[in-house]
């Protein structure tokens, strides 16, 4: 119904940007990223300074592991002057995907300097520490992520695994249970708890 409503609005005014943005978001929700990307690109055509469209298009590329394209778009957003914490956090995810850990860590710290309670920022930092083999720093970062986002099931799960590696089975079980409590359909969480 949302799709039909946005399409009707655009039939009346093809350049009505709130409807274009809503349509693109709806396509993402429906699992049609190519259609969503077309909407974001159209928004950028209409307004090259539309930072939201740039960001969402970058997020879409990052979700498909097209990290270079995402970084290019995020750099354009920064050049526009719309530098915000989520931009740097997504940039960190992209650099992590490219295995450029030092740059990824710098970007997470930029994000946290702008917003110390940004969801997934400490999670991304923990992933970087894990990749480097720094288990204690990763545990500390996951704990901070859970403070910010108590229902972050992935953080609970990863923290549970690290507690298992460091010989703390009670803490491991506690966090596997928390992961399942936050997301009942998280199958691998059930498997690890078993």
N, C-alpha and C positions, 0 to 999 in steps of 0.2 A: 504493500500500500504506500509506503514511503517513496519507493521508486516511482510509482505512478504519479504521486503528487508532485515530486520534483520535476518529472518529465512534463507534466501539465504546465507548471510554472515556467519552465524553459520554452515551451511552445509559445507562450505569450510574450516572453522576453528572453531570447537566447543568450543575452549577456548579463542576466541577473545572477551576480556572483554568489549570494547566499544559497541559491538553489543549485548552482554548479558544484559548490563545495559539499553540500548535503548529498547530492547525487553521487559524488565520488566516494564519500564516506559510506554510503549505502552499498555501493558496488564492493567496497572492501569487506563489509560485513557479509555480503552474499558470496564471498570467495571468488570475486571476479577482478583480480588486481590489474589486469590489462585495461579494463574499462575504467577503473578508478584512476589509473595513471593518465589515461587520455583526458579525464576531467581535470586533474591537477595541471597537466600541461596546458590545457585551454585557459585555466585561470591565470597561469603565468604569461600566456600570450596577451590576455586582456590587461594584466597588471604585472609587469616584470618585477615589481617590488613586493609582490604578495608572498610574504615570508611563510605564512601557514601552508600555502600550496607547495612551495619549495621543500619545506620540512616534511610534509606528508609524502611527497614523491620520493624524497630521500629515504624515509622510513620504509616505504614500499620496496625500494631497491635493496636496502639493507636486509629486509626480510627474505629476499631471494639470493642473498650472499653476493650481490652486485655492489661490493663495498666501494670500489673506486668511483662509480657513478654517484653513490650516496654522498661520499666525501666532497665531490665536486659541487653537488647541489647545496650541501651544508656550508661550504666555503662561500658560495654565492649569498646565502642568507646572512652570514657574518659580514660580508662586504656591504650588504644592504643596510646593516646597522641594527639588525634584529637579533643580537647575540643574547641568548638565554641559556639557562642551565640545561634544559632538555636537549638543546642543540649539541652542547659539548658532551653530554652523556651518550647521545647517539653517535657522535664522532668517535668516542672511546670504543663503543661496540664495533664500529667499522674497523678501526685500527687493530683492535683485538682479533677480529676476523682475518685480518691481513698478517697477524703474528708480529705486529710492530708494537711490542708491549710497552716500551718506554713512552712512546707518543700516546698510546692508549691511557696510560696512567696519568700523564700530564693533563689529558682532556677530562678525565674523571675528577681530578683535583680542581680544575677550573669550574666544572659543574658544581661541585660541593662548596666551593668558595662563594658561588652565587646563591646556592640553596642547600644548606646543610641537611635538609630533610627530603631531598629529592628521591622518590622511589626508584629503585634499581641501580642507583649510583654506587652504593656500597657493595651491592651484588656484583656489579661489573669490576669493582676494585678487587673483590675476593677472587673472582675468576682469574684476574691478572696474577695475583699472589699464588694461586694454585698452580698456574701454568709455570711459574718460576720455581715451584717446589717449596715455597715459604708457607708451611701449613699453619703455623701460629698466627701469622699476619692474616691469612685467609679466614681462619676461625674468628678472629677479632672483627674483621670486616663483615662477615655473615651475621654476627651477633648485632652489629650496628644496623645492618639492613633490616633485621627482624624487629629492632626497636622502632624503626621508621615505618615498616610495613609488616605488622605482626602476622598477617595472613599470607605472606609471601611463601608459597609452598615450595618453590624451587630453592630458596635460601634455606629453609628448614631441612630439605632433603640433602642438599650438598653439605650442610653443617653436620647432619647426622652421619654422613659418610666419613667426614673428617674425624669426628669423634670416634668412630669405629676404628679408623686407622691409628689413632693415638691411644687405643686401649681404654676407652670410656664407654662401655656398652650401655649403661643406664642413660647417659646423655644421648647416645645414638638412638636408642629406642624412643626416647622422649621426642626427638625431633622428627623421626620418621612418622610417629603418631600425629604430630602437629602438621606435617605435610599432608597427610591423608585427611585430617580434620579440616584443613583449609581447602582441599580439593579431593572430594571423595572418589572421583573418577581417575585419579592419578595412579595408573596401574603399576608403574614401576615402584612407586612408594609402597604399595601393598606387598610387592614381591620382596623388596629389601626388608620390610618389617617382618615378613614370614621367615 
